Amino acid sequence: MANHDYDLEERTFQFAKKVALYCKKVPRSVSNIEYSKQAVRASGSVGANYIEANESLGVKDFALRAKISRKEAKESAYWIRLIKETNGAEYSAEAEELIVEATELKKIFSAIINKTQKE
């Protein structure tokens, strides 16, 4: 189980890193600066809350942190989509990959939450 936990911690770290690097590439406009701040904050929070979940005080605390991670993954996809749809086509492909990853992470956290609630 510990190896699986580490893999998801690393995956969420890589996601946050890719979002940060993507946001550095988009043109510096008022909207991009604000959307990028939100995207970076939300994407980093996905992994940070999962790490907190792994150090939780019990099942309820774990489930709460996993729910926050899921919420932050959804929010990440939202901000990245806003950046994608308000910039040129040259930023679309990478944004789409990030949106897919955010959606996959959301599904993973949903599965974890569902499993935790059945226990």
C-alpha positions in Angstrom: 0.0 0.0 0.0 2.8 2.4 0.9 4.2 2.2 -2.7 0.8 3.1 -4.2 0.6 6.1 -1.8 4.0 7.3 -2.9 3.1 6.9 -6.6 0.0 9.2 -6.1 2.1 11.6 -4.1 4.6 11.8 -6.9 1.9 12.0 -9.6 0.2 14.9 -7.8 3.7 16.6 -7.4 4.4 16.2 -11.2 0.9 17.6 -12.0 1.5 20.7 -9.9 5.0 21.1 -11.5 3.6 20.8 -15.0 0.9 23.4 -14.2 3.4 25.8 -12.9 5.7 25.4 -15.9 2.7 25.8 -18.3 1.6 29.0 -16.5 5.1 30.4 -17.0 4.7 30.0 -20.8 1.4 31.9 -21.3 1.6 35.6 -22.1 1.6 38.0 -19.1 -1.8 39.7 -19.2 -4.0 40.7 -16.3 -6.3 37.7 -16.8 -3.5 35.2 -17.3 -1.7 36.4 -14.2 -4.8 35.9 -12.1 -5.9 32.7 -13.7 -2.3 31.3 -13.4 -2.1 32.2 -9.7 -5.3 30.3 -9.1 -4.2 27.3 -11.2 -0.9 27.0 -9.5 -2.5 27.3 -6.1 -5.2 24.7 -6.8 -2.8 22.2 -8.5 -0.3 22.4 -5.6 -3.1 21.9 -3.1 -4.1 18.6 -4.7 -0.9 16.9 -3.6 -0.4 18.9 -0.4 -3.8 17.7 0.8 -3.1 14.1 -0.2 0.1 14.2 1.8 -1.9 15.5 4.7 -4.4 12.7 4.2 -1.7 10.1 4.4 -0.7 11.6 7.8 -4.4 11.8 8.9 -5.6 11.1 12.4 -8.3 8.7 11.3 -10.7 7.6 8.6 -12.8 10.7 8.7 -9.8 13.0 8.6 -8.4 11.0 5.7 -11.7 11.2 3.8 -12.0 15.0 4.4 -8.5 15.6 3.0 -9.1 13.3 0.0 -12.3 15.3 -0.7 -10.3 18.6 -0.6 -7.8 17.0 -3.0 -10.6 16.1 -5.3 -12.1 19.6 -5.1 -8.7 21.2 -5.9 -8.3 18.9 -8.9 -11.6 20.1 -10.2 -10.7 23.7 -9.6 -7.3 23.2 -11.3 -9.1 22.0 -14.5 -11.4 25.0 -14.4 -8.5 27.6 -14.2 -6.5 25.8 -16.8 -9.5 25.7 -19.1 -10.0 29.4 -18.7 -6.3 30.0 -19.6 -6.7 27.7 -22.6 -9.8 29.4 -23.9 -8.6 32.9 -23.5 -5.2 32.4 -25.3 -4.0 31.3 -28.7 -4.1 27.8 -30.1 -0.4 27.3 -29.3 -1.4 26.9 -25.7 -4.3 24.5 -26.2 -2.6 21.1 -26.5 -0.6 21.3 -23.3 -3.6 22.8 -21.5 -5.8 19.9 -22.7 -3.2 17.4 -21.3 -3.3 19.1 -18.0 -7.1 19.1 -17.9 -7.1 15.4 -18.7 -4.7 14.8 -15.8 -6.8 16.9 -13.4 -9.9 14.9 -14.4 -8.0 11.6 -13.9 -6.9 12.8 -10.5 -10.4 13.8 -9.6 -11.6 10.3 -10.5 -8.8 8.7 -8.5 -9.8 10.7 -5.4 -13.5 9.9 -6.0 -12.6 6.2 -6.0 -10.5 6.6 -2.8 -13.3 8.5 -1.1 -15.9 5.9 -2.1 -13.7 3.0 -0.9 -13.0 4.9 2.4 -16.7 5.5 3.0 -17.5 1.8 2.5 -15.0 0.7 5.2 
